[in-house]
């Protein structure tokens, strides 16, 4: 039973900082680049930033 509570505590500690720049965190840079690309595409701007590519399986 104690193992269960320890596991819940570790999951909570990992997810309480979603922007701490770890592998499982929210990829804010990639989200911002994709948002910018989509908005520029809507107004027909041909020179858009390059799409964010994963590094070692993670978006940065």
PDBQT receptor file of N, H, CA, C and O in Angstrom, charges set to zero:
ATOM      1  N   UNK A   1       0.815  -1.185   0.000  1.00  0.00    +0.000 N 
ATOM      2  CA  UNK A   1       0.000   0.000   0.000  1.00  0.00    +0.000 C 
ATOM      3  C   UNK A   1       0.868   1.263   0.000  1.00  0.00    +0.000 C 
ATOM      4  O   UNK A   1       0.541   2.250  -0.658  1.00  0.00    +0.000 OA
ATOM      5  N   UNK A   2       1.964   1.218   0.736  1.00  0.00    +0.000 N 
ATOM      6  H   UNK A   2       2.230   0.416   1.270  1.00  0.00    +0.000 HD
ATOM      7  CA  UNK A   2       2.857   2.381   0.789  1.00  0.00    +0.000 C 
ATOM      8  C   UNK A   2       3.484   2.648  -0.576  1.00  0.00    +0.000 C 
ATOM      9  O   UNK A   2       3.724   3.800  -0.938  1.00  0.00    +0.000 OA
ATOM     10  N   UNK A   3       3.747   1.593  -1.326  1.00  0.00    +0.000 N 
ATOM     11  H   UNK A   3       3.552   0.657  -1.032  1.00  0.00    +0.000 HD
ATOM     12  CA  UNK A   3       4.318   1.749  -2.665  1.00  0.00    +0.000 C 
ATOM     13  C   UNK A   3       3.352   2.527  -3.563  1.00  0.00    +0.000 C 
ATOM     14  O   UNK A   3       3.772   3.373  -4.352  1.00  0.00    +0.000 OA
ATOM     15  N   UNK A   4       2.075   2.236  -3.437  1.00  0.00    +0.000 N 
ATOM     16  H   UNK A   4       1.734   1.549  -2.796  1.00  0.00    +0.000 HD
ATOM     17  CA  UNK A   4       1.061   2.939  -4.225  1.00  0.00    +0.000 C 
ATOM     18  C   UNK A   4       1.079   4.443  -3.936  1.00  0.00    +0.000 C 
ATOM     19  O   UNK A   4       1.055   5.256  -4.860  1.00  0.00    +0.000 OA
ATOM     20  N   UNK A   5       1.120   4.806  -2.661  1.00  0.00    +0.000 N 
ATOM     21  H   UNK A   5       1.139   4.145  -1.910  1.00  0.00    +0.000 HD
ATOM     22  CA  UNK A   5       1.139   6.218  -2.301  1.00  0.00    +0.000 C 
ATOM     23  C   UNK A   5       2.442   6.895  -2.730  1.00  0.00    +0.000 C 
ATOM     24  O   UNK A   5       2.434   8.063  -3.120  1.00  0.00    +0.000 OA
ATOM     25  N   UNK A   6       3.544   6.179  -2.663  1.00  0.00    +0.000 N 
ATOM     26  H   UNK A   6       3.551   5.231  -2.346  1.00  0.00    +0.000 HD
ATOM     27  CA  UNK A   6       4.835   6.723  -3.111  1.00  0.00    +0.000 C 
ATOM     28  C   UNK A   6       4.803   6.983  -4.621  1.00  0.00    +0.000 C 
ATOM     29  O   UNK A   6       5.312   7.998  -5.095  1.00  0.00    +0.000 OA
ATOM     30  N   UNK A   7       4.204   6.063  -5.360  1.00  0.00    +0.000 N 
ATOM     31  H   UNK A   7       3.790   5.238  -4.975  1.00  0.00    +0.000 HD
ATOM     32  CA  UNK A   7       4.087   6.228  -6.810  1.00  0.00    +0.000 C 
ATOM     33  C   UNK A   7       3.226   7.438  -7.152  1.00  0.00    +0.000 C 
ATOM     34  O   UNK A   7       3.576   8.213  -8.043  1.00  0.00    +0.000 OA
ATOM     35  N   UNK A   8       2.113   7.606  -6.460  1.00  0.00    +0.000 N 
ATOM     36  H   UNK A   8       1.829   6.977  -5.736  1.00  0.00    +0.000 HD
ATOM     37  CA  UNK A   8       1.253   8.771  -6.692  1.00  0.00    +0.000 C 
ATOM     38  C   UNK A   8       2.004  10.060  -6.383  1.00  0.00    +0.000 C 
ATOM     39  O   UNK A   8       1.872  11.043  -7.113  1.00  0.00    +0.000 OA
ATOM     40  N   UNK A   9       2.789  10.066  -5.310  1.00  0.00    +0.000 N 
ATOM     41  H   UNK A   9       2.895   9.268  -4.717  1.00  0.00    +0.000 HD
ATOM     42  CA  UNK A   9       3.558  11.254  -4.943  1.00  0.00    +0.000 C 
ATOM     43  C   UNK A   9       4.594  11.581  -6.008  1.00  0.00    +0.000 C 
ATOM     44  O   UNK A   9       4.794  12.753  -6.327  1.00  0.00    +0.000 OA
ATOM     45  N   UNK A  10       5.253  10.577  -6.563  1.00  0.00    +0.000 N 
ATOM     46  H   UNK A  10       5.091   9.625  -6.304  1.00  0.00    +0.000 HD
ATOM     47  CA  UNK A  10       6.263  10.818  -7.605  1.00  0.00    +0.000 C 
ATOM     48  C   UNK A  10       5.631  11.332  -8.890  1.00  0.00    +0.000 C 
ATOM     49  O   UNK A  10       6.177  12.222  -9.542  1.00  0.00    +0.000 OA
ATOM     50  N   UNK A  11       4.490  10.779  -9.251  1.00  0.00    +0.000 N 
ATOM     51  H   UNK A  11       4.046  10.056  -8.722  1.00  0.00    +0.000 HD
ATOM     52  CA  UNK A  11       3.784  11.261 -10.446  1.00  0.00    +0.000 C 
ATOM     53  C   UNK A  11       3.366  12.709 -10.246  1.00  0.00    +0.000 C 
ATOM     54  O   UNK A  11       3.506  13.522 -11.160  1.00  0.00    +0.000 OA
ATOM     55  N   UNK A  12       2.862  13.039  -9.082  1.00  0.00    +0.000 N 
ATOM     56  H   UNK A  12       2.748  12.378  -8.340  1.00  0.00    +0.000 HD
ATOM     57  CA  UNK A  12       2.467  14.415  -8.785  1.00  0.00    +0.000 C 
ATOM     58  C   UNK A  12       3.649  15.368  -8.835  1.00  0.00    +0.000 C 
ATOM     59  O   UNK A  12       3.529  16.473  -9.363  1.00  0.00    +0.000 OA
ATOM     60  N   UNK A  13       4.787  14.956  -8.295  1.00  0.00    +0.000 N 
ATOM     61  H   UNK A  13       4.884  14.058  -7.866  1.00  0.00    +0.000 HD
ATOM     62  CA  UNK A  13       5.980  15.813  -8.311  1.00  0.00    +0.000 C 
ATOM     63  C   UNK A  13       6.473  16.028  -9.730  1.00  0.00    +0.000 C 
ATOM     64  O   UNK A  13       6.969  17.107 -10.054  1.00  0.00    +0.000 OA
ATOM     65  N   UNK A  14       6.347  15.022 -10.579  1.00  0.00    +0.000 N 
ATOM     66  H   UNK A  14       5.945  14.145 -10.315  1.00  0.00    +0.000 HD
ATOM     67  CA  UNK A  14       6.794  15.146 -11.965  1.00  0.00    +0.000 C 
ATOM     68  C   UNK A  14       5.893  16.070 -12.759  1.00  0.00    +0.000 C 
ATOM     69  O   UNK A  14       6.371  16.849 -13.583  1.00  0.00    +0.000 OA
ATOM     70  N   UNK A  15       4.606  15.991 -12.521  1.00  0.00    +0.000 N 
ATOM     71  H   UNK A  15       4.218  15.358 -11.852  1.00  0.00    +0.000 HD
ATOM     72  CA  UNK A  15       3.660  16.770 -13.328  1.00  0.00    +0.000 C 
ATOM     73  C   UNK A  15       3.341  18.147 -12.758  1.00  0.00    +0.000 C 
ATOM     74  O   UNK A  15       2.643  18.921 -13.413  1.00  0.00    +0.000 OA
ATOM     75  N   UNK A  16       3.818  18.480 -11.581  1.00  0.00    +0.000 N 
ATOM     76  H   UNK A  16       4.385  17.852 -11.048  1.00  0.00    +0.000 HD
ATOM     77  CA  UNK A  16       3.469  19.785 -11.026  1.00  0.00    +0.000 C 
ATOM     78  C   UNK A  16       4.254  20.928 -11.660  1.00  0.00    +0.000 C 
ATOM     79  O   UNK A  16       3.879  22.089 -11.493  1.00  0.00    +0.000 OA
ATOM     80  N   UNK A  17       5.332  20.630 -12.383  1.00  0.00    +0.000 N 
ATOM     81  H   UNK A  17       5.636  19.687 -12.518  1.00  0.00    +0.000 HD
ATOM     82  CA  UNK A  17       6.083  21.649 -13.114  1.00  0.00    +0.000 C 
ATOM     83  C   UNK A  17       6.129  21.276 -14.596  1.00  0.00    +0.000 C 
ATOM     84  O   UNK A  17       7.124  20.713 -15.052  1.00  0.00    +0.000 OA
ATOM     85  N   UNK A  18       5.067  21.581 -15.362  1.00  0.00    +0.000 N 
ATOM     86  H   UNK A  18       4.259  22.039 -14.991  1.00  0.00    +0.000 HD
ATOM     87  CA  UNK A  18       5.017  21.151 -16.760  1.00  0.00    +0.000 C 
ATOM     88  C   UNK A  18       5.937  21.941 -17.695  1.00  0.00    +0.000 C 
ATOM     89  O   UNK A  18       6.065  21.579 -18.864  1.00  0.00    +0.000 OA
ATOM     90  N   UNK A  19       6.577  23.002 -17.216  1.00  0.00    +0.000 N 
ATOM     91  H   UNK A  19       6.474  23.296 -16.266  1.00  0.00    +0.000 HD
ATOM     92  CA  UNK A  19       7.438  23.811 -18.072  1.00  0.00    +0.000 C 
ATOM     93  C   UNK A  19       8.879  23.849 -17.565  1.00  0.00    +0.000 C 
ATOM     94  O   UNK A  19       9.559  24.860 -17.739  1.00  0.00    +0.000 OA
ATOM     95  N   UNK A  20       9.350  22.789 -16.954  1.00  0.00    +0.000 N 
ATOM     96  H   UNK A  20       8.798  21.968 -16.813  1.00  0.00    +0.000 HD
ATOM     97  CA  UNK A  20      10.684  22.754 -16.354  1.00  0.00    +0.000 C 
ATOM     98  C   UNK A  20      11.763  22.310 -17.342  1.00  0.00    +0.000 C 
ATOM     99  O   UNK A  20      12.902  22.072 -16.940  1.00  0.00    +0.000 OA
ATOM    100  N   UNK A  21      11.422  22.196 -18.624  1.00  0.00    +0.000 N 
ATOM    101  H   UNK A  21      10.496  22.389 -18.950  1.00  0.00    +0.000 HD
ATOM    102  CA  UNK A  21      12.375  21.849 -19.679  1.00  0.00    +0.000 C 
ATOM    103  C   UNK A  21      12.954  20.444 -19.506  1.00  0.00    +0.000 C 
ATOM    104  O   UNK A  21      14.164  20.243 -19.615  1.00  0.00    +0.000 OA
ATOM    105  N   UNK A  22      12.089  19.492 -19.238  1.00  0.00    +0.000 N 
ATOM    106  H   UNK A  22      11.106  19.655 -19.149  1.00  0.00    +0.000 HD
ATOM    107  CA  UNK A  22      12.462  18.083 -19.183  1.00  0.00    +0.000 C 
ATOM    108  C   UNK A  22      11.821  17.375 -20.371  1.00  0.00    +0.000 C 
ATOM    109  O   UNK A  22      10.979  17.949 -21.061  1.00  0.00    +0.000 OA
ATOM    110  N   UNK A  23      12.213  16.147 -20.605  1.00  0.00    +0.000 N 
ATOM    111  H   UNK A  23      12.897  15.680 -20.045  1.00  0.00    +0.000 HD
ATOM    112  CA  UNK A  23      11.719  15.395 -21.755  1.00  0.00    +0.000 C 
ATOM    113  C   UNK A  23      10.223  15.202 -21.796  1.00  0.00    +0.000 C 
ATOM    114  O   UNK A  23       9.643  15.213 -22.882  1.00  0.00    +0.000 OA
ATOM    115  N   UNK A  24       9.581  15.029 -20.676  1.00  0.00    +0.000 N 
ATOM    116  H   UNK A  24      10.053  15.020 -19.794  1.00  0.00    +0.000 HD
ATOM    117  CA  UNK A  24       8.141  14.779 -20.645  1.00  0.00    +0.000 C 
ATOM    118  C   UNK A  24       7.319  16.050 -20.492  1.00  0.00    +0.000 C 
ATOM    119  O   UNK A  24       6.100  15.976 -20.333  1.00  0.00    +0.000 OA
ATOM    120  N   UNK A  25       7.950  17.199 -20.535  1.00  0.00    +0.000 N 
ATOM    121  H   UNK A  25       8.940  17.260 -20.664  1.00  0.00    +0.000 HD
ATOM    122  CA  UNK A  25       7.249  18.463 -20.322  1.00  0.00    +0.000 C 
ATOM    123  C   UNK A  25       6.570  18.961 -21.592  1.00  0.00    +0.000 C 
ATOM    124  O   UNK A  25       6.780  18.431 -22.682  1.00  0.00    +0.000 OA
ATOM    125  N   UNK A  26       5.761  19.980 -21.423  1.00  0.00    +0.000 N 
ATOM    126  H   UNK A  26       5.590  20.411 -20.538  1.00  0.00    +0.000 HD
ATOM    127  CA  UNK A  26       5.052  20.599 -22.539  1.00  0.00    +0.000 C 
ATOM    128  C   UNK A  26       6.066  21.300 -23.448  1.00  0.00    +0.000 C 
ATOM    129  O   UNK A  26       6.820  22.151 -22.976  1.00  0.00    +0.000 OA
ATOM    130  N   UNK A  27       6.101  20.962 -24.739  1.00  0.00    +0.000 N 
ATOM    131  H   UNK A  27       5.488  20.271 -25.122  1.00  0.00    +0.000 HD
ATOM    132  CA  UNK A  27       7.077  21.567 -25.655  1.00  0.00    +0.000 C 
ATOM    133  C   UNK A  27       6.635  22.961 -26.101  1.00  0.00    +0.000 C 
ATOM    134  O   UNK A  27       6.095  23.124 -27.194  1.00  0.00    +0.000 OA
ATOM    135  N   UNK A  28       6.863  23.951 -25.262  1.00  0.00    +0.000 N 
ATOM    136  H   UNK A  28       7.302  23.818 -24.373  1.00  0.00    +0.000 HD
ATOM    137  CA  UNK A  28       6.378  25.306 -25.538  1.00  0.00    +0.000 C 
ATOM    138  C   UNK A  28       6.978  25.895 -26.812  1.00  0.00    +0.000 C 
ATOM    139  O   UNK A  28       6.267  26.557 -27.568  1.00  0.00    +0.000 OA
ATOM    140  N   UNK A  29       8.255  25.675 -27.069  1.00  0.00    +0.000 N 
ATOM    141  H   UNK A  29       8.833  25.137 -26.455  1.00  0.00    +0.000 HD
ATOM    142  CA  UNK A  29       8.875  26.221 -28.278  1.00  0.00    +0.000 C 
ATOM    143  C   UNK A  29       8.231  25.637 -29.521  1.00  0.00    +0.000 C 
ATOM    144  O   UNK A  29       7.914  26.368 -30.460  1.00  0.00    +0.000 OA
ATOM    145  N   UNK A  30       8.034  24.327 -29.536  1.00  0.00    +0.000 N 
ATOM    146  H   UNK A  30       8.291  23.734 -28.774  1.00  0.00    +0.000 HD
ATOM    147  CA  UNK A  30       7.407  23.684 -30.693  1.00  0.00    +0.000 C 
ATOM    148  C   UNK A  30       5.969  24.166 -30.869  1.00  0.00    +0.000 C 
ATOM    149  O   UNK A  30       5.527  24.384 -31.997  1.00  0.00    +0.000 OA
ATOM    150  N   UNK A  31       5.243  24.333 -29.781  1.00  0.00    +0.000 N 
ATOM    151  H   UNK A  31       5.602  24.156 -28.865  1.00  0.00    +0.000 HD
ATOM    152  CA  UNK A  31       3.873  24.846 -29.876  1.00  0.00    +0.000 C 
ATOM    153  C   UNK A  31       3.848  26.264 -30.440  1.00  0.00    +0.000 C 
ATOM    154  O   UNK A  31       3.002  26.589 -31.272  1.00  0.00    +0.000 OA
ATOM    155  N   UNK A  32       4.772  27.102 -29.988  1.00  0.00    +0.000 N 
ATOM    156  H   UNK A  32       5.460  26.837 -29.312  1.00  0.00    +0.000 HD
ATOM    157  CA  UNK A  32       4.821  28.480 -30.474  1.00  0.00    +0.000 C 
ATOM    158  C   UNK A  32       5.189  28.531 -31.959  1.00  0.00    +0.000 C 
ATOM    159  O   UNK A  32       4.615  29.319 -32.711  1.00  0.00    +0.000 OA
ATOM    160  N   UNK A  33       6.135  27.701 -32.382  1.00  0.00    +0.000 N 
ATOM    161  H   UNK A  33       6.601  27.061 -31.771  1.00  0.00    +0.000 HD
ATOM    162  CA  UNK A  33       6.531  27.677 -33.792  1.00  0.00    +0.000 C 
ATOM    163  C   UNK A  33       5.373  27.207 -34.658  1.00  0.00    +0.000 C 
ATOM    164  O   UNK A  33       5.109  27.794 -35.708  1.00  0.00    +0.000 OA
ATOM    165  N   UNK A  34       4.678  26.156 -34.235  1.00  0.00    +0.000 N 
ATOM    166  H   UNK A  34       4.892  25.679 -33.383  1.00  0.00    +0.000 HD
ATOM    167  CA  UNK A  34       3.541  25.668 -35.019  1.00  0.00    +0.000 C 
ATOM    168  C   UNK A  34       2.412  26.691 -35.078  1.00  0.00    +0.000 C 
ATOM    169  O   UNK A  34       1.773  26.851 -36.118  1.00  0.00    +0.000 OA
ATOM    170  N   UNK A  35       2.169  27.369 -33.990  1.00  0.00    +0.000 N 
ATOM    171  H   UNK A  35       2.688  27.239 -33.146  1.00  0.00    +0.000 HD
ATOM    172  CA  UNK A  35       1.147  28.416 -33.980  1.00  0.00    +0.000 C 
ATOM    173  C   UNK A  35       1.521  29.542 -34.934  1.00  0.00    +0.000 C 
ATOM    174  O   UNK A  35       0.687  30.017 -35.704  1.00  0.00    +0.000 OA
ATOM    175  N   UNK A  36       2.785  29.966 -34.878  1.00  0.00    +0.000 N 
ATOM    176  H   UNK A  36       3.463  29.580 -34.252  1.00  0.00    +0.000 HD
ATOM    177  CA  UNK A  36       3.246  31.030 -35.782  1.00  0.00    +0.000 C 
ATOM    178  C   UNK A  36       3.133  30.592 -37.231  1.00  0.00    +0.000 C 
ATOM    179  O   UNK A  36       2.685  31.365 -38.077  1.00  0.00    +0.000 OA
ATOM    180  N   UNK A  37       3.535  29.354 -37.532  1.00  0.00    +0.000 N 
ATOM    181  H   UNK A  37       3.899  28.726 -36.844  1.00  0.00    +0.000 HD
ATOM    182  CA  UNK A  37       3.443  28.844 -38.913  1.00  0.00    +0.000 C 
ATOM    183  C   UNK A  37       1.988  28.834 -39.392  1.00  0.00    +0.000 C 
ATOM    184  O   UNK A  37       1.700  29.225 -40.523  1.00  0.00    +0.000 OA
ATOM    185  N   UNK A  38       1.077  28.387 -38.526  1.00  0.00    +0.000 N 
ATOM    186  H   UNK A  38       1.311  28.069 -37.608  1.00  0.00    +0.000 HD
ATOM    187  CA  UNK A  38      -0.334  28.324 -38.912  1.00  0.00    +0.000 C 
ATOM    188  C   UNK A  38      -0.909  29.713 -39.157  1.00  0.00    +0.000 C 
ATOM    189  O   UNK A  38      -1.652  29.918 -40.117  1.00  0.00    +0.000 OA
ATOM    190  N   UNK A  39      -0.571  30.667 -38.296  1.00  0.00    +0.000 N 
ATOM    191  H   UNK A  39       0.033  30.501 -37.516  1.00  0.00    +0.000 HD
ATOM    192  CA  UNK A  39      -1.089  32.026 -38.475  1.00  0.00    +0.000 C 
ATOM    193  C   UNK A  39      -0.524  32.678 -39.734  1.00  0.00    +0.000 C 
ATOM    194  O   UNK A  39      -1.248  33.362 -40.457  1.00  0.00    +0.000 OA
ATOM    195  N   UNK A  40       0.760  32.470 -39.998  1.00  0.00    +0.000 N 
ATOM    196  H   UNK A  40       1.348  31.914 -39.410  1.00  0.00    +0.000 HD
ATOM    197  CA  UNK A  40       1.354  33.036 -41.211  1.00  0.00    +0.000 C 
ATOM    198  C   UNK A  40       0.786  32.388 -42.468  1.00  0.00    +0.000 C 
ATOM    199  O   UNK A  40       0.667  33.033 -43.509  1.00  0.00    +0.000 OA
ATOM    200  N   UNK A  41       0.438  31.109 -42.364  1.00  0.00    +0.000 N 
ATOM    201  H   UNK A  41       0.534  30.584 -41.519  1.00  0.00    +0.000 HD
ATOM    202  CA  UNK A  41      -0.175  30.427 -43.506  1.00  0.00    +0.000 C 
ATOM    203  C   UNK A  41      -1.564  31.009 -43.800  1.00  0.00    +0.000 C 
ATOM    204  O   UNK A  41      -1.966  31.113 -44.959  1.00  0.00    +0.000 OA
ATOM    205  N   UNK A  42      -2.283  31.381 -42.756  1.00  0.00    +0.000 N 
ATOM    206  H   UNK A  42      -1.957  31.297 -41.815  1.00  0.00    +0.000 HD
ATOM    207  CA  UNK A  42      -3.616  31.969 -42.952  1.00  0.00    +0.000 C 
ATOM    208  C   UNK A  42      -3.570  33.282 -43.711  1.00  0.00    +0.000 C 
ATOM    209  O   UNK A  42      -4.501  33.600 -44.451  1.00  0.00    +0.000 OA
ATOM    210  N   UNK A  43      -2.506  34.048 -43.540  1.00  0.00    +0.000 N 
ATOM    211  H   UNK A  43      -1.749  33.790 -42.939  1.00  0.00    +0.000 HD
ATOM    212  CA  UNK A  43      -2.408  35.329 -44.241  1.00  0.00    +0.000 C 
ATOM    213  C   UNK A  43      -1.479  35.249 -45.450  1.00  0.00    +0.000 C 
ATOM    214  O   UNK A  43      -1.033  36.274 -45.967  1.00  0.00    +0.000 OA
ATOM    215  N   UNK A  44      -1.187  34.014 -45.902  1.00  0.00    +0.000 N 
ATOM    216  H   UNK A  44      -1.549  33.181 -45.482  1.00  0.00    +0.000 HD
ATOM    217  CA  UNK A  44      -0.433  33.751 -47.135  1.00  0.00    +0.000 C 
ATOM    218  C   UNK A  44       0.974  34.340 -47.137  1.00  0.00    +0.000 C 
ATOM    219  O   UNK A  44       1.399  34.920 -48.136  1.00  0.00    +0.000 OA
ATOM    220  N   UNK A  45       1.695  34.198 -46.039  1.00  0.00    +0.000 N 
ATOM    221  H   UNK A  45       1.350  33.727 -45.228  1.00  0.00    +0.000 HD
ATOM    222  CA  UNK A  45       3.099  34.606 -45.986  1.00  0.00    +0.000 C 
ATOM    223  C   UNK A  45       3.939  33.412 -46.425  1.00  0.00    +0.000 C 
ATOM    224  O   UNK A  45       3.871  32.352 -45.803  1.00  0.00    +0.000 OA
ATOM    225  N   UNK A  46       4.732  33.565 -47.490  1.00  0.00    +0.000 N 
ATOM    226  H   UNK A  46       4.787  34.426 -47.996  1.00  0.00    +0.000 HD
ATOM    227  CA  UNK A  46       5.481  32.396 -47.998  1.00  0.00    +0.000 C 
ATOM    228  C   UNK A  46       6.676  31.992 -47.129  1.00  0.00    +0.000 C 
ATOM    229  O   UNK A  46       7.002  30.808 -47.053  1.00  0.00    +0.000 OA
ATOM    230  N   UNK A  47       7.329  32.948 -46.476  1.00  0.00    +0.000 N 
ATOM    231  H   UNK A  47       7.064  33.910 -46.538  1.00  0.00    +0.000 HD
ATOM    232  CA  UNK A  47       8.522  32.632 -45.673  1.00  0.00    +0.000 C 
ATOM    233  C   UNK A  47       8.120  32.402 -44.224  1.00  0.00    +0.000 C 
ATOM    234  O   UNK A  47       8.037  33.335 -43.426  1.00  0.00    +0.000 OA
ATOM    235  N   UNK A  48       7.872  31.134 -43.907  1.00  0.00    +0.000 N 
ATOM    236  H   UNK A  48       7.940  30.376 -44.555  1.00  0.00    +0.000 HD
ATOM    237  CA  UNK A  48       7.487  30.779 -42.533  1.00  0.00    +0.000 C 
ATOM    238  C   UNK A  48       8.654  30.085 -41.843  1.00  0.00    +0.000 C 
ATOM    239  O   UNK A  48       9.518  29.530 -42.523  1.00  0.00    +0.000 OA
ATOM    240  N   UNK A  49       8.705  30.100 -40.504  1.00  0.00    +0.000 N 
ATOM    241  H   UNK A  49       8.004  30.551 -39.952  1.00  0.00    +0.000 HD
ATOM    242  CA  UNK A  49       9.771  29.404 -39.786  1.00  0.00    +0.000 C 
ATOM    243  C   UNK A  49       9.721  27.897 -40.075  1.00  0.00    +0.000 C 
ATOM    244  O   UNK A  49       8.669  27.346 -40.401  1.00  0.00    +0.000 OA
ATOM    245  N   UNK A  50      10.861  27.260 -39.950  1.00  0.00    +0.000 N 
ATOM    246  H   UNK A  50      11.715  27.707 -39.685  1.00  0.00    +0.000 HD
ATOM    247  CA  UNK A  50      10.922  25.812 -40.174  1.00  0.00    +0.000 C 
ATOM    248  C   UNK A  50      10.119  25.100 -39.092  1.00  0.00    +0.000 C 
ATOM    249  O   UNK A  50      10.037  25.554 -37.951  1.00  0.00    +0.000 OA
ATOM    250  N   UNK A  51       9.536  23.983 -39.477  1.00  0.00    +0.000 N 
ATOM    251  H   UNK A  51       9.603  23.614 -40.404  1.00  0.00    +0.000 HD
ATOM    252  CA  UNK A  51       8.747  23.203 -38.531  1.00  0.00    +0.000 C 
ATOM    253  C   UNK A  51       9.662  22.612 -37.463  1.00  0.00    +0.000 C 
ATOM    254  O   UNK A  51      10.782  22.198 -37.764  1.00  0.00    +0.000 OA
ATOM    255  N   UNK A  52       9.193  22.573 -36.226  1.00  0.00    +0.000 N 
ATOM    256  H   UNK A  52       8.284  22.910 -35.982  1.00  0.00    +0.000 HD
ATOM    257  CA  UNK A  52       9.980  22.016 -35.119  1.00  0.00    +0.000 C 
ATOM    258  C   UNK A  52      10.114  20.509 -35.304  1.00  0.00    +0.000 C 
ATOM    259  O   UNK A  52       9.129  19.811 -35.543  1.00  0.00    +0.000 OA
ATOM    260  N   UNK A  53      11.336  20.022 -35.193  1.00  0.00    +0.000 N 
ATOM    261  H   UNK A  53      12.137  20.590 -34.999  1.00  0.00    +0.000 HD
ATOM    262  CA  UNK A  53      11.603  18.599 -35.352  1.00  0.00    +0.000 C 
ATOM    263  C   UNK A  53      12.007  17.995 -34.013  1.00  0.00    +0.000 C 
ATOM    264  O   UNK A  53      12.648  18.659 -33.198  1.00  0.00    +0.000 OA
ATOM    265  N   UNK A  54      11.637  16.752 -33.785  1.00  0.00    +0.000 N 
ATOM    266  H   UNK A  54      11.116  16.213 -34.447  1.00  0.00    +0.000 HD
ATOM    267  CA  UNK A  54      12.023  16.118 -32.516  1.00  0.00    +0.000 C 
ATOM    268  C   UNK A  54      13.526  15.877 -32.419  1.00  0.00    +0.000 C 
ATOM    269  O   UNK A  54      14.186  15.559 -33.407  1.00  0.00    +0.000 OA
ATOM    270  N   UNK A  55      14.047  16.035 -31.213  1.00  0.00    +0.000 N 
ATOM    271  H   UNK A  55      13.510  16.293 -30.410  1.00  0.00    +0.000 HD
ATOM    272  CA  UNK A  55      15.447  15.749 -30.911  1.00  0.00    +0.000 C 
ATOM    273  C   UNK A  55      15.453  14.596 -29.922  1.00  0.00    +0.000 C 
ATOM    274  O   UNK A  55      14.934  14.727 -28.813  1.00  0.00    +0.000 OA
ATOM    275  N   UNK A  56      16.033  13.473 -30.308  1.00  0.00    +0.000 N 
ATOM    276  H   UNK A  56      16.454  13.366 -31.209  1.00  0.00    +0.000 HD
ATOM    277  CA  UNK A  56      16.037  12.277 -29.482  1.00  0.00    +0.000 C 
ATOM    278  C   UNK A  56      14.627  11.847 -29.081  1.00  0.00    +0.000 C 
ATOM    279  O   UNK A  56      14.412  11.349 -27.976  1.00  0.00    +0.000 OA
ATOM    280  N   UNK A  57      13.669  12.046 -29.991  1.00  0.00    +0.000 N 
ATOM    281  H   UNK A  57      13.843  12.450 -30.888  1.00  0.00    +0.000 HD
ATOM    282  CA  UNK A  57      12.306  11.633 -29.748  1.00  0.00    +0.000 C 
ATOM    283  C   UNK A  57      11.428  12.632 -29.012  1.00  0.00    +0.000 C 
ATOM    284  O   UNK A  57      10.260  12.350 -28.747  1.00  0.00    +0.000 OA
ATOM    285  N   UNK A  58      11.981  13.806 -28.677  1.00  0.00    +0.000 N 
ATOM    286  H   UNK A  58      12.930  14.035 -28.893  1.00  0.00    +0.000 HD
ATOM    287  CA  UNK A  58      11.232  14.822 -27.932  1.00  0.00    +0.000 C 
ATOM    288  C   UNK A  58      11.224  16.127 -28.696  1.00  0.00    +0.000 C 
ATOM    289  O   UNK A  58      12.229  16.513 -29.292  1.00  0.00    +0.000 OA
ATOM    290  N   UNK A  59      10.087  16.807 -28.677  1.00  0.00    +0.000 N 
ATOM    291  H   UNK A  59       9.270  16.493 -28.192  1.00  0.00    +0.000 HD
ATOM    292  CA  UNK A  59      10.038  18.156 -29.216  1.00  0.00    +0.000 C 
ATOM    293  C   UNK A  59      10.592  19.112 -28.171  1.00  0.00    +0.000 C 
ATOM    294  O   UNK A  59      10.320  18.966 -26.979  1.00  0.00    +0.000 OA
ATOM    295  N   UNK A  60      11.358  20.075 -28.614  1.00  0.00    +0.000 N 
ATOM    296  H   UNK A  60      11.579  20.193 -29.582  1.00  0.00    +0.000 HD
ATOM    297  CA  UNK A  60      11.957  21.029 -27.673  1.00  0.00    +0.000 C 
ATOM    298  C   UNK A  60      11.214  22.335 -27.699  1.00  0.00    +0.000 C 
ATOM    299  O   UNK A  60      11.571  23.263 -26.973  1.00  0.00    +0.000 OA
TER     300      UNK A  60
